[in-house]
Amino acid sequence: MEQKLICGDTLETLKTFEDDHIGVIVTSPPYNLGINYGDKVNDNKSPEKYLEWVLNIGKECKRVLKSNGSLFINIGYSNLNPWISMDVAQTLRPLFHLQNNICWVKNISIGETSHGHFKPINSKRFLNVTNENILHFTKNGDIPLERLAIGVPFMHKSNLKERSKKVNKSGPKLDVRCRGNTWFIKYETIQHKSEKGHPASFPVELAELCIKLAIGDKKDVLVLDPFIGSGTTLVACKKLGISGIGIDINSDFIQLAQSRIEKYKF
C-alpha cells in the first residue's frame, strides 16, 4: 500500500500516465466559483473556458481509467451559479455514462431537529445550499457495484427475512440494505492546525463510501484523485489499505496532504 503525491498541473500530469490502469477516480475539481486555490489556479474562468477545461480533464480520466472503473466527481454550486454541476455532467456526457447521481446532504432538517451545518448567506432571495452532487461516471454504464459494502441495517427487523432475501438473492440473510443515492455526511471537525489551509475540503467518509461502493473489500486497486487538495481521498485509501495517487498544482496543498496522510491513524 502506497500513497503517492505529485505536484504539478493536473492535465499535463495525467498525460504522462499509462492507459487503462486506474481502478477508481474520486475527486472534487474547482467549481469555478471564484475560490482562492492559490496563484496557479484561476477559479473564475468564463463558462466556456471552464467547461472546455473540464472536457479535457475528462478525456484524460477516461483514458487512464480501466474499462470496469468508476469516476466519482464531487461538484457543488452556488445560488448565483446554480447550473455548474449540471453543466459539468452534460459536458462529460459524450465521454461517459452517468451511472449514478448521488446527492451529498451536508445539512438536513426534519421537523424541529437539524443535523449538520451550511455556510450562511445574506441574500433574502435564496435558500441556504445544503447539498452537493457526486456524479458517478463509468465507460459503459453497466458496471456492477458493491452496494451492500456501504449498506445500512434494516430499521425494522421484521423486514429482514423477506427483503434481505430479495436483495441478496441466494446468499445469506444479511441485516443490510442499499444506502440509496442520498448520503448524509457532516463536515469533519478539524483535528490538527496543519489541516487548516484548504478552502474546499470534503469529508473522508465521502471518499471512503465512493471507493467501497466501487470495489468492496478489494485491495489490489489503484485510486486516483487528480485534485488532491488537502489529501482526503488518500487518507481514505490509507484507511482502506489500498494504494492511491494524488495530484495538485499547489505545493502548499501537497505538503498539507502529506501531513494529513502521515498523521491519520485508524
Backbone as numpy.savetxt, mean C-alpha at the origin, in Angstrom:
# Nx Ny Nz CAx CAy CAz Cx Cy Cz
16.74 -13.47 4.36 15.90 -12.28 4.36 16.78 -11.04 4.36
16.59 -10.17 3.38 17.40 -8.95 3.27 16.51 -7.78 2.90
16.74 -6.64 3.56 16.03 -5.41 3.23 17.04 -4.46 2.58
16.85 -4.16 1.31 17.81 -3.36 0.55 17.21 -2.01 0.21
17.96 -0.95 0.45 17.52 0.41 0.16 18.40 1.01 -0.93
17.77 1.67 -1.90 18.48 2.29 -3.01 18.09 3.76 -3.07
19.08 4.64 -3.03 18.83 6.07 -3.16 19.00 6.47 -4.61
17.91 6.90 -5.23 17.97 7.28 -6.64 16.60 7.60 -7.18
16.55 8.14 -8.38 15.30 8.42 -9.06 14.56 7.10 -9.33
13.30 7.05 -8.97 12.54 5.80 -9.08 12.50 5.27 -10.51
12.15 6.12 -11.45 11.99 5.67 -12.83 13.32 5.15 -13.38
14.39 5.91 -13.19 15.69 5.50 -13.72 16.20 4.24 -13.01
15.94 4.12 -11.72 16.38 2.94 -10.99 15.62 1.70 -11.44
14.31 1.83 -11.63 13.51 0.69 -12.08 13.99 0.17 -13.44
14.47 1.06 -14.28 14.94 0.65 -15.61 16.14 -0.28 -15.54
16.84 -0.30 -14.40 17.99 -1.18 -14.23 17.60 -2.55 -13.71
16.34 -2.74 -13.31 15.90 -4.02 -12.76 15.62 -5.00 -13.90
15.83 -6.29 -13.61 15.52 -7.31 -14.60 14.01 -7.54 -14.69
13.58 -8.15 -15.77 12.16 -8.42 -16.01 11.66 -9.53 -15.08
10.37 -9.44 -14.75 9.62 -10.56 -14.17 10.28 -11.20 -12.95
10.69 -10.41 -11.96 11.29 -11.05 -10.79 10.77 -10.50 -9.47
9.85 -9.54 -9.51 9.25 -9.00 -8.28 7.90 -9.67 -8.05
7.68 -10.18 -6.84 6.43 -10.87 -6.55 5.31 -9.93 -6.14
5.64 -8.91 -5.33 4.63 -7.97 -4.84 5.23 -6.57 -4.83
4.46 -5.60 -5.29 4.83 -4.20 -5.17 3.80 -3.52 -4.29
4.26 -2.90 -3.23 3.39 -2.12 -2.33 3.99 -0.73 -2.23
3.22 0.28 -2.60 3.80 1.62 -2.61 2.73 2.69 -2.48
3.20 3.88 -2.14 2.34 5.05 -2.07 3.09 6.20 -2.72
2.88 6.44 -4.01 3.62 7.49 -4.70 3.12 8.87 -4.29
3.87 9.92 -4.61 3.37 11.28 -4.37 2.01 11.48 -5.03
1.12 12.19 -4.35 -0.26 12.38 -4.82 -0.43 13.62 -5.70
0.63 14.39 -5.87 0.55 15.66 -6.62 -0.36 16.67 -5.91
-0.21 16.73 -4.59 -1.02 17.65 -3.78 -0.18 18.78 -3.19
1.05 18.94 -3.71 1.89 20.00 -3.21 2.57 19.70 -1.89
2.75 18.42 -1.58 3.41 18.02 -0.34 4.93 18.15 -0.51
5.60 18.56 0.54 7.04 18.76 0.49 7.77 17.44 0.76
8.25 16.80 -0.31 9.04 15.58 -0.19 10.53 15.85 -0.35
10.92 17.11 -0.34 12.32 17.45 -0.53 12.54 18.16 -1.86
13.73 18.70 -2.02 14.04 19.54 -3.18 13.98 18.78 -4.51
14.19 17.47 -4.49 14.29 16.72 -5.74 12.94 16.22 -6.25
11.88 16.48 -5.51 10.55 16.00 -5.90 9.62 17.18 -6.13
9.03 17.23 -7.32 8.03 18.24 -7.64 6.65 17.61 -7.46
5.99 17.94 -6.37 4.66 17.37 -6.10 3.55 18.34 -6.48
3.86 19.20 -7.42 2.87 20.17 -7.88 2.97 20.30 -9.40
2.96 19.16 -10.08 3.02 19.14 -11.53 1.65 19.49 -12.12
1.63 19.77 -13.40 0.33 19.88 -14.08 -0.30 18.49 -14.09
-1.63 18.40 -14.12 -2.26 17.07 -14.15 -1.74 16.20 -15.29
-1.49 16.80 -16.45 -1.02 16.03 -17.60 0.37 15.46 -17.34
1.28 16.29 -16.80 2.63 15.83 -16.52 2.64 14.77 -15.42
1.81 14.96 -14.42 1.75 14.00 -13.32 1.30 12.63 -13.82
0.23 12.60 -14.62 -0.29 11.32 -15.09 0.63 10.67 -16.12
1.36 11.48 -16.87 2.38 10.93 -17.77 3.47 10.23 -16.96
3.87 10.88 -15.86 4.87 10.29 -14.97 4.34 8.99 -14.34
3.08 8.99 -13.90 2.47 7.80 -13.33 2.47 6.66 -14.35
2.15 6.97 -15.59 2.11 5.96 -16.64 3.49 5.34 -16.86
4.52 6.17 -16.88 5.88 5.67 -17.09 6.33 4.78 -15.92
5.99 5.19 -14.70 6.28 4.34 -13.54 5.52 3.02 -13.66
4.26 3.10 -14.07 3.45 1.90 -14.23 4.02 0.92 -15.24
4.55 1.43 -16.32 5.15 0.57 -17.36 6.32 -0.22 -16.80
7.16 0.46 -16.00 8.32 -0.23 -15.42 7.89 -1.22 -14.35
6.87 -0.87 -13.57 6.36 -1.80 -12.57 5.81 -3.06 -13.24
5.12 -2.90 -14.33 4.59 -4.06 -15.05 5.71 -4.93 -15.57
6.76 -4.31 -16.07 7.87 -5.07 -16.64 8.58 -5.91 -15.58
8.80 -5.35 -14.40 9.56 -6.08 -13.37 8.69 -7.04 -12.57
7.36 -6.90 -12.65 6.44 -7.72 -11.87 6.27 -9.09 -12.52
6.25 -10.13 -11.71 5.99 -11.48 -12.21 4.57 -11.57 -12.77
4.35 -12.58 -13.61 3.03 -12.73 -14.25 1.92 -12.96 -13.23
2.26 -13.58 -12.09 1.28 -13.82 -11.04 1.43 -12.84 -9.88
2.13 -11.73 -10.13 2.39 -10.76 -9.07 1.24 -9.79 -8.85
1.35 -9.03 -7.78 0.34 -8.04 -7.41 1.00 -6.68 -7.18
0.33 -5.64 -7.65 0.76 -4.26 -7.43 -0.31 -3.56 -6.59
0.08 -3.08 -5.41 -0.83 -2.34 -4.53 -0.37 -0.89 -4.49
-1.24 0.03 -4.88 -0.92 1.45 -4.84 -1.87 2.15 -3.89
-1.31 2.70 -2.82 -2.08 3.54 -1.91 -2.06 4.96 -2.46
-3.24 5.47 -2.79 -3.33 6.81 -3.39 -4.46 7.57 -2.71
-4.16 8.77 -2.26 -5.16 9.59 -1.60 -5.67 10.70 -2.50
-6.38 11.63 -1.89 -6.95 12.75 -2.63 -7.24 13.85 -1.62
-7.63 14.99 -2.12 -8.04 16.08 -1.24 -9.38 16.60 -1.72
-10.04 17.40 -0.90 -11.32 17.97 -1.30 -11.18 18.88 -2.52
-10.05 19.56 -2.63 -9.83 20.44 -3.77 -9.38 19.66 -5.01
-8.83 18.48 -4.79 -8.39 17.63 -5.90 -8.94 16.21 -5.72
-10.26 16.05 -5.89 -10.89 14.76 -5.57 -10.71 13.67 -6.62
-10.17 14.03 -7.80 -10.12 13.09 -8.91 -8.82 12.28 -8.96
-7.86 12.60 -8.11 -6.51 12.05 -8.28 -6.50 10.52 -8.30
-7.09 9.89 -7.30 -7.05 8.42 -7.24 -7.75 7.80 -8.44
-8.86 8.41 -8.87 -9.57 7.89 -10.04 -8.77 8.09 -11.31
-8.09 9.23 -11.42 -7.26 9.50 -12.60 -6.09 8.53 -12.67
-5.47 8.22 -11.53 -4.37 7.27 -11.50 -4.85 5.89 -11.95
-6.01 5.47 -11.45 -6.56 4.17 -11.84 -6.82 4.12 -13.34
-7.40 5.18 -13.89 -7.68 5.22 -15.33 -6.40 5.25 -16.15
-5.38 5.95 -15.64 -4.11 6.03 -16.36 -3.45 4.66 -16.47
-3.57 3.85 -15.42 -2.95 2.53 -15.44 -3.85 1.46 -16.06
-5.03 1.84 -16.45 -5.98 0.86 -17.02 -5.46 0.16 -18.27
-4.73 0.82 -19.18 -4.19 0.10 -20.35 -3.12 -0.93 -19.99
-2.52 -0.82 -18.80 -1.43 -1.70 -18.43 -1.87 -2.87 -17.55
-2.82 -2.63 -16.68 -3.20 -3.60 -15.65 -4.70 -3.81 -15.60
-5.07 -4.90 -14.93 -6.45 -5.09 -14.51 -6.58 -4.61 -13.06
-7.60 -3.84 -12.79 -7.87 -3.43 -11.42 -8.66 -4.57 -10.76
-7.93 -5.46 -10.09 -8.55 -6.67 -9.56 -9.36 -6.39 -8.29
-8.87 -5.46 -7.47 -9.60 -5.07 -6.27 -9.39 -3.59 -5.99
-10.44 -2.93 -5.54 -10.37 -1.53 -5.12 -10.69 -1.50 -3.63
-9.65 -1.32 -2.83 -9.77 -1.39 -1.37 -9.88 0.01 -0.80
-10.75 0.18 0.15 -10.91 1.46 0.83 -10.22 1.39 2.19
-9.20 2.22 2.36 -8.53 2.32 3.66 -9.24 3.41 4.47
-9.92 2.99 5.52 -10.65 3.91 6.40 -9.74 4.31 7.55
-9.45 5.60 7.64 -8.57 6.11 8.69 -9.35 6.61 9.91
-10.61 6.95 9.68 -11.49 7.37 10.77 -12.90 6.94 10.42
-13.60 6.42 11.40 -15.00 6.04 11.18 -15.80 6.34 12.44
-16.99 6.88 12.24 -17.88 7.19 13.35 -19.15 6.37 13.21
-19.46 5.60 14.25 -20.65 4.76 14.28 -21.47 5.20 15.48
-22.63 5.76 15.20 -23.42 6.32 16.28 -22.67 7.50 16.89
-22.45 7.46 18.18 -21.75 8.53 18.88 -20.29 8.17 19.16
-19.84 7.06 18.62 -18.47 6.60 18.86 -17.62 6.82 17.63
-16.47 7.45 17.79 -15.56 7.70 16.68 -14.23 7.00 16.93
-13.69 6.38 15.87 -12.42 5.66 15.96 -11.46 6.24 14.94
-10.20 6.39 15.33 -9.21 6.95 14.42 -9.24 8.46 14.42
-8.52 9.05 13.45 -8.49 10.50 13.38 -8.28 10.94 11.94
-8.43 12.22 11.71 -8.25 12.78 10.36 -7.66 14.17 10.50
-7.15 14.68 9.37 -6.60 16.03 9.38 -7.74 17.04 9.42
-7.64 18.05 10.25 -8.71 19.06 10.33 -8.74 19.91 9.07
-9.90 20.45 8.75 -10.05 21.37 7.62 -10.77 22.62 8.10
-10.55 23.72 7.40 -11.15 25.00 7.78 -12.38 25.34 6.95
-12.45 24.81 5.73 -13.53 25.17 4.83 -14.87 24.62 5.31
-15.92 25.41 5.15 -17.27 24.97 5.49 -17.93 24.22 4.33
-17.24 24.12 3.19 -17.83 23.46 2.02 -17.72 21.94 2.06
-16.71 21.43 2.77 -16.35 20.02 2.62 -16.51 19.23 3.91
-16.59 17.92 3.73 -16.48 16.98 4.84 -15.01 16.59 5.00
-14.65 16.19 6.20 -13.29 15.72 6.42 -13.01 14.46 5.61
-11.84 14.39 5.03 -11.44 13.20 4.27 -10.96 12.13 5.25
-11.66 11.01 5.30 -11.36 9.98 6.29 -10.94 8.66 5.65
-10.67 8.67 4.35 -10.29 7.42 3.69 -9.35 7.68 2.52
-8.68 6.64 2.09 -7.86 6.65 0.88 -8.09 5.34 0.15
-7.63 5.29 -1.10 -7.76 4.08 -1.90 -6.50 3.24 -1.84
-6.67 1.93 -1.90 -5.58 1.01 -2.19 -6.00 0.26 -3.45
-5.36 0.59 -4.56 -5.68 0.00 -5.85 -4.85 -1.26 -6.03
-5.51 -2.39 -6.19 -4.82 -3.67 -6.36 -4.85 -4.06 -7.84
-3.69 -3.96 -8.48 -3.58 -4.27 -9.89 -2.87 -5.61 -10.09
-3.30 -6.35 -11.12 -2.58 -7.53 -11.58 -2.53 -7.48 -13.11
-1.68 -8.33 -13.69 -1.51 -8.28 -15.14 -2.72 -8.80 -15.90
-3.39 -9.81 -15.33 -4.51 -10.43 -16.05 -5.83 -10.42 -15.30
-5.82 -10.00 -14.06 -7.06 -9.92 -13.30 -7.57 -11.24 -12.77
-6.74 -12.31 -12.85 -7.21 -13.63 -12.45 -6.29 -14.29 -11.42
-5.63 -13.48 -10.60 -4.67 -14.02 -9.64 -5.37 -14.43 -8.35
-5.27 -15.71 -7.96 -5.86 -16.14 -6.68 -5.19 -15.42 -5.51
-5.98 -15.09 -4.51 -5.47 -14.38 -3.34 -5.63 -15.23 -2.08
-4.81 -14.94 -1.09 -4.88 -15.63 0.20 -5.80 -14.84 1.13
-7.09 -14.86 0.82 -8.03 -14.01 1.56 -8.08 -14.34 3.04
-8.00 -15.63 3.37 -8.13 -16.02 4.78 -6.85 -15.74 5.57
-5.75 -15.44 4.87 -4.52 -15.06 5.57 -4.68 -13.73 6.30
-5.63 -12.91 5.83 -5.92 -11.66 6.51 -7.39 -11.64 6.97
-7.96 -12.84 7.13 -9.36 -12.94 7.49 -9.63 -12.52 8.93
-10.90 -12.41 9.25 -11.33 -12.03 10.60 -12.26 -13.10 11.15
-12.32 -13.29 12.46 -13.18 -14.32 13.05 -14.66 -14.01 12.83
-15.46 -15.06 12.80 -16.91 -14.87 12.78 -17.36 -14.27 14.11
-18.16 -13.21 14.04 -18.66 -12.62 15.28 -19.67 -13.54 15.95
-20.57 -14.12 15.15 -21.58 -15.04 15.67 -21.16 -16.46 15.30
-20.74 -17.22 16.29 -20.15 -18.53 16.05 -21.15 -19.53 15.48
-22.45 -19.20 15.57 -23.44 -20.09 14.96 -23.29 -20.13 13.45
-22.63 -19.11 12.88 -22.41 -19.08 11.44 -21.19 -19.91 11.03
-20.41 -20.34 12.00 -19.13 -20.96 11.69 -19.28 -22.24 10.88
-20.24 -23.09 11.24 -20.34 -24.40 10.60 -20.65 -24.29 9.12
-21.72 -23.59 8.76 -22.14 -23.54 7.36 -21.30 -22.56 6.54
-21.12 -21.36 7.06 -20.44 -20.33 6.27 -18.96 -20.65 6.09
-18.33 -21.22 7.12 -16.93 -21.59 7.00 -16.76 -22.70 5.99
-17.73 -23.63 5.93 -17.65 -24.72 4.96 -17.71 -24.16 3.54
-18.57 -23.16 3.32 -18.68 -22.56 1.99 -17.42 -21.80 1.62
-16.86 -21.09 2.60 -15.66 -20.30 2.34 -14.46 -21.18 2.07
-14.31 -22.26 2.87 -13.11 -23.08 2.82 -13.28 -24.36 2.01
-14.45 -24.52 1.35 -14.73 -25.67 0.50 -14.54 -26.96 1.31
-13.63 -27.82 0.86 -13.48 -29.12 1.51 -12.48 -29.07 2.67
-11.94 -27.92 2.95 -10.95 -27.79 4.02 -11.60 -27.78 5.39
-10.80 -27.56 6.41 -11.31 -27.56 7.78 -12.21 -26.35 8.03
-13.10 -26.49 9.01 -13.99 -25.40 9.37 -13.19 -24.40 10.22
-12.80 -23.29 9.62 -11.97 -22.31 10.30 -12.83 -21.15 10.80
-12.45 -20.64 11.94 -13.15 -19.48 12.49 -12.57 -18.22 11.86
-12.77 -18.08 10.57 -12.22 -16.93 9.84 -13.01 -16.74 8.55
-13.21 -15.50 8.20 -13.91 -15.16 6.97 -13.18 -14.04 6.27
-13.55 -13.77 5.04 -12.91 -12.72 4.25 -13.08 -11.36 4.92
-12.02 -10.59 4.93 -12.02 -9.26 5.53 -12.84 -8.27 4.71
-12.98 -8.54 3.42 -13.67 -7.60 2.54 -12.72 -6.52 2.04
-13.26 -5.55 1.33 -12.40 -4.52 0.72 -12.49 -3.17 1.42
-12.94 -3.17 2.68 -12.91 -1.97 3.52 -12.04 -2.27 4.74
-10.89 -1.60 4.83 -9.94 -1.87 5.90 -9.85 -0.66 6.82
-10.22 -0.85 8.08 -10.07 0.22 9.07 -8.72 0.06 9.75
-7.80 0.97 9.45 -6.46 0.93 10.02 -6.12 2.33 10.53
-5.94 2.45 11.82 -5.59 3.75 12.39 -4.13 4.06 12.14
-3.79 5.34 12.16 -2.39 5.74 12.08 -1.65 5.21 13.29
-0.36 4.91 13.09 0.46 4.45 14.20 0.96 5.63 15.02
1.20 5.37 16.29 1.86 6.36 17.13 3.36 6.32 16.85
3.96 7.48 16.62 5.39 7.54 16.36 6.14 7.15 17.64
7.03 6.15 17.52 7.71 5.63 18.70 9.11 6.20 18.88
9.71 6.66 17.79 11.07 7.16 17.87 11.13 8.55 17.24
11.92 9.43 17.84 12.08 10.76 17.27 12.61 10.69 15.84
13.42 9.67 15.56 14.01 9.54 14.23 12.97 9.23 13.17
11.76 8.79 13.59 10.73 8.48 12.62 10.02 9.73 12.13
10.19 10.84 12.82 9.58 12.08 12.38 10.39 12.63 11.21
9.73 13.09 10.20 10.47 13.64 9.08 9.90 13.30 7.74
8.93 12.37 7.67 8.26 12.09 6.40 6.83 12.61 6.47
6.40 13.36 5.45 5.10 14.03 5.55 3.89 13.17 5.23
4.10 11.94 4.75 2.93 11.17 4.30 3.18 9.67 4.45
3.44 9.23 5.67 3.67 7.81 5.91 2.35 7.07 6.08
2.39 5.74 5.92 1.19 4.94 6.17 1.56 3.83 7.16
0.56 3.19 7.79 0.83 2.23 8.85 1.48 0.95 8.34
2.28 0.31 9.18 2.89 -0.97 8.85 1.81 -2.01 8.56
0.72 -1.96 9.30 -0.35 -2.94 9.11 -0.92 -2.90 7.69
-0.98 -1.72 7.09 -1.50 -1.61 5.73 -0.63 -2.39 4.76
0.68 -2.18 4.83 1.60 -2.91 3.96 1.55 -4.40 4.25
1.47 -4.75 5.52 1.43 -6.15 5.92 0.21 -6.86 5.36
-0.95 -6.22 5.43 -2.17 -6.83 4.90 -2.06 -7.05 3.39
-1.52 -6.06 2.68 -1.37 -6.20 1.23 -0.48 -7.39 0.89
0.66 -7.48 1.57 1.61 -8.56 1.28 1.01 -9.92 1.59
0.40 -10.05 2.77 -0.19 -11.33 3.16 -1.35 -11.72 2.26
-2.12 -10.75 1.81 -3.22 -11.05 0.88 -2.67 -11.64 -0.41
-1.52 -11.15 -0.85 -0.95 -11.61 -2.12 -0.25 -12.95 -2.00
0.45 -13.19 -0.88 1.32 -14.37 -0.83 1.06 -15.29 0.35
0.16 -14.93 1.26 -0.08 -15.78 2.42 1.14 -15.87 3.31
1.59 -17.11 3.60 2.76 -17.29 4.47 4.01 -17.65 3.69
4.03 -17.45 2.39 5.22 -17.74 1.59 6.36 -16.82 2.01
7.58 -17.31 1.90 8.75 -16.53 2.28 9.68 -16.26 1.09
9.58 -17.05 0.04 10.50 -16.92 -1.10 9.95 -15.94 -2.13
9.58 -14.76 -1.66 9.00 -13.72 -2.52 9.76 -12.43 -2.29
10.01 -11.70 -3.37 10.69 -10.41 -3.27 9.66 -9.29 -3.39
9.67 -8.38 -2.43 8.72 -7.27 -2.38 9.46 -5.98 -2.75
8.78 -5.11 -3.47 9.36 -3.83 -3.89 8.46 -2.68 -3.48
9.08 -1.61 -2.98 8.38 -0.33 -2.79 9.20 0.73 -3.52
8.72 1.21 -4.68 9.48 2.19 -5.46 9.53 3.57 -4.84
8.71 3.82 -3.82 8.71 5.11 -3.10 8.73 4.79 -1.61
9.87 4.38 -1.11 9.93 3.77 0.21 9.67 4.77 1.33
9.96 6.06 1.12 9.65 7.06 2.14 10.27 6.71 3.48
9.44 6.56 4.50 9.93 6.29 5.85 10.23 4.82 6.09
10.07 3.98 5.08 10.48 2.58 5.19 9.41 1.60 5.60
8.16 2.02 5.63 7.08 1.18 6.18 6.99 -0.19 5.51
7.06 -0.24 4.18 6.90 -1.52 3.49 7.99 -2.50 3.88
9.23 -2.02 4.02 10.32 -2.92 4.39 10.26 -3.30 5.87
9.68 -2.44 6.69 9.44 -2.83 8.08 8.45 -4.00 8.11
7.41 -3.92 7.27 6.45 -5.03 7.18 7.12 -6.29 6.66
8.04 -6.13 5.69 8.78 -7.29 5.17 9.60 -7.94 6.28
10.26 -7.12 7.07 11.06 -7.65 8.19 10.16 -8.41 9.15
9.00 -7.86 9.45 8.06 -8.52 10.35 7.62 -9.88 9.81
7.43 -9.96 8.49 6.93 -11.18 7.86 8.05 -12.15 7.49
9.31 -11.72 7.62 10.42 -12.61 7.32 10.69 -12.80 5.85
10.44 -11.76 5.04 10.68 -11.85 3.61 11.58 -10.70 3.17
12.15 -10.82 1.98 13.09 -9.82 1.48 12.37 -8.70 0.74
12.95 -7.52 0.82 12.33 -6.37 0.15 13.37 -5.39 -0.38
12.94 -4.58 -1.35 13.76 -3.53 -1.92 12.97 -2.22 -1.84
13.62 -1.16 -1.41 12.98 0.15 -1.36 13.81 1.18 -2.09
13.12 2.06 -2.82 13.79 3.11 -3.60 13.26 4.47 -3.15
14.14 5.44 -3.03 13.70 6.82 -2.80 14.79 7.76 -3.26
14.38 8.88 -3.82 15.34 9.87 -4.32 15.90 10.75 -3.21
15.20 10.78 -2.07 15.59 11.64 -0.95 16.48 10.84 0.00
17.75 11.24 0.11 18.70 10.51 0.95 18.31 10.57 2.43
17.65 11.65 2.84 17.19 11.74 4.23 16.15 10.67 4.53
15.26 10.42 3.57 14.25 9.38 3.76 14.90 7.99 3.79
15.93 7.80 2.97 16.64 6.52 2.98 17.24 6.27 4.37
17.84 7.29 4.95 18.41 7.16 6.30 17.31 6.91 7.33
16.18 7.60 7.18 15.05 7.39 8.08 14.54 5.96 7.98
14.41 5.48 6.73 13.93 4.11 6.52 14.89 3.10 7.12
16.18 3.30 6.92 17.18 2.39 7.47 17.09 2.34 8.99
16.92 3.50 9.60 16.81 3.56 11.05 15.58 2.80 11.55
14.46 2.99 10.87 13.23 2.31 11.29 13.36 0.80 11.15
13.93 0.34 10.04 14.09 -1.09 9.80 14.95 -1.71 10.88
16.03 -1.04 11.23 16.94 -1.56 12.24 16.31 -1.57 13.63
15.49 -0.57 13.96 14.96 -0.44 15.31 13.71 -1.29 15.56
12.96 -1.60 14.52 11.73 -2.33 14.74 12.04 -3.76 15.16
11.43 -4.20 16.25 11.57 -5.55 16.77 10.20 -6.20 16.83
10.15 -7.45 16.39 8.87 -8.16 16.43 9.07 -9.49 17.15
